[in-house]
Structure formats: structure tokens, C-alpha cells
């Protein structure tokens, strides 16, 4: 069995989760007792609340901090591929090559180019209907042809570094302190923030 795990800059995660949570359909939210919470008409307040909820020890800390810390020790295992979202965005072709090698698939140049194209944001935005998440193993949900997300909302921007420009200096400092307290293993702090390729602004 092989395991693929991908991390992302923490502030980008928080910033992305705000519209992602709001994109869930009412059907899905009702089935899960109101989770994830829908956003309000105040995006700044939503970001502040979600940032606090994701901090260590808070309600949603497992989504980011615990997840990163849990996978980091296994990064050198032969059946584990640990990727960073920033690296995938900056070098999509190289990421496809790495993935193909990891799962033991040999791609021709034509196949590699096609896979790379279909993994890119331009293709995904042009084919939003392909990214409507279903729940096929739930008979009632599937019979009604319901979807987890509102159509067309999964493919948003796909950029990196936006979180740094969105959050206030106080919020960014709070998050940075949490990262420094939690990511104490050598190399983990910088990798969690920016991956192997270094920081790039949005």
C-alpha cells in the first residue's frame, strides 16, 4: 500500500477553507448536523474565526497542525510520498513525473503532457463539472443525485501566497508563533511554510 500526503502553507490553508466550507451544499451540511459551517457576509470575521479554530488545541487543529506533524516522520518511507502544494504549483510537470514514478507508471511524452494539462487550473476551470464531489456509497444521497459541493465551486484560484496578503499582521504573527511552537523537528517549519522550492508571492 502506498500513501500520498500533501501539505500547504498554513495561512493559505485557512484562507482557502473559508470559501471551501461555504461551498458545501445545504443537503450535505444538513446530513452532517451543520458541518462545515457556512460563511457569513463578513469574510474578515470568517477568516478570523477559522484561523482561531485551526490553532493547536482548538476544535479543528487536526486539519492542519496535527496532520502535518503526523506525516512528517514518514517522509522517507518508500511507500510514502510527501508533497507540498507550493512545489506542485511551481513545477507541475515535475510533480507529475514524481507521482508517476511513485505509483510505478511509465508515461510517454504525450501521456505526460496530457496528464499535466488535466492537472492544471486552466483545464479544471474549463471543466468544472468534472469536479463535483458525489457520495456514491450513500444510497439515499446518490439516488437524489445530490452533490457535496455547489457546482463549480471547487476550482477557485489554485495560487500560493495569498494568505500572507489577506491576514492582518497580528493574525499572521499569531499563526507564525503557533507554527514555531509546533513544528520543532529539524526542517519541518520552513518546509511546512514553503515546501522545497522556497516562498513565492501570489
N, C-alpha and C positions, 0 to 999 in steps of 0.2 A: 504494500500500500504506500502511496506517495501523498505528501501533504504540501499544498501551496498556500502560503500566507503572504498577504501584502499589507504593508503599513503606509501611513501617510502623515505628513506634518500635522501636529495636533490641532493647531488653530484652524488649519484648512478643514480638518475633520469636523470641528464644531460648526464652522461656517457653512459647510455642505449639509450637515444634518438638519439645520433649521428648515430649508426648503424641502429636504427629503422627507422629514417627518410630516410636514404639511401636505405632501403629495400622496399620502396614503388615502385610499378610498374610504368613504364612510362605512361601507359594508365590512371592510377589513377591520377598521377601528372599532366598530360595534362588536365584532366577533371576539376581539381581544380586550374587551372591557375599557375601551377608550384609549388604548395604546397603539401607536405612538401618539402623543398629544398633538392636536392641530395647532398651528401657529395663530397668533393674534394679528391685529392690524398694526402692531408695533414691532417691526423686525429687530430693532435695537434691544428691546426688552426680551424678546425671544432668544436672541444670542446670549444675552447676559444670563438668563435662566439656564439655558442649556450648558453654557460654559461651567456654571457652578454645579450643575447636576453631573457633569463628567469628571469633576475633580476627584482625586483619591479619597475614598471613603464615602463618596456621595452615591446617590441612587444608581447612576449609570456609569460608574467608574470602570466597570468590566468592559465596556465598549471600547475603551482606548487604553488606559494605563495598564490594567491587568492583562489585556490581550497582548500588548507589546512585550511586557515583561515575561509572559508565559512562553512566547515563541522564541525569544532571543537566544536562550541557551541551546536551542536545537538547530541553529542556523548552519552548522557544519555537518549535520547528519546527511548521509547520502540520499535519503528518501524525503528530505525536506528542502523546499526552495523558498527562501525568504526574499521577497521583493519589496521595493519601495516605489510608491506611486510616482514620485518625482522623477526617478530614473526611467520609469516606463514612459512617461510623457516626453522626456527629453530624448530618449532613444528607443522608440517603439520598434524599429526593425531589430535592434539588438535584443530587445526583450522577447520578441517572437522567436528569435534564434535560441535564446536561453530556455524558453519554455519547451520548444520542440525537442531540444537535447534532453531536457529533464524527463519528458514523458516518453522518450525513445522513438520519436517520429522524424523521419527524414523528409524534408521538403525540397522540392525543386525550386529554382529561382521564380518560376511563375506562381507556384503554390505559395511560396513565402511572400511574394508581393501581394497576392490576393488576401492572405490572412492578415497581413499588415494593414491593408486598406480597410478590411472589415472591422478591425480593432480601433480604427481612428475615429475621432469625433465627427469629422465631416460625414462619413458613411453612416454613423449611428444616428446623427441628427436627421439625415435624409430618410432613414428607415426606422423611425420611432416606433412603428407598430410592432417591430420585432422585439422590443424591449418592454413589453407589457407582461408583468410577472403574474403567472397563474398559480392556482393551488390544485393541481390535478388529482391529488390523493384525497381531497375532501369532496365526497360525492355531492353534497348539497351545494357547496360553493361552485363546483365545477359544472353542475347541471344548469345553474343560473348564468353561466358564462361570466362570472364576476372576476375582477382583477384586483391585485393587491394595491397597485398604484393607479392614479388617474392617468389616462392615456397621454403619452408624450412628455411626461414629467421626469422620467429617469435620466434622460440625456440632457444635461443642463449646460455646463461650460467645459468641464474637464481640465481646467487650468490649475496652476500651482502658485502659491504665494499670496492668494487673495486674502486669506485670514489675517495676515500681518497688517494689511492696509485697512481692514474693516474694523478690527477691535481697537478699543482705546488703549493708551499706554498703560493705564492701570490694569486693565484686563489682561493685556499681553504679559505684564510683569507677574501677575498672579499665576498665569499659566506657566510661564518660564520657571518660576520658583517651584511649582509642583513637579515639572519635568526634572529639575536639578535634584530634587529630593527623592524622586522615584527611580530615575534612570542612572543608577550609580555604577553599573558594570562598565568596564572599560570599552569605549567606543559606542556605547548604546545611545547616549544623549545626542551626540551630533548626528548619528545615523537616523535616529527617530525623527529628528527635525528636518533633515535634508537628504537623506539617502547617501549613496556613494558619490553622486555627481556634483554635490555642492548646492548651495542655495541659488535659486533663480526667482526673480520677482515676477509678479503676474503680468 
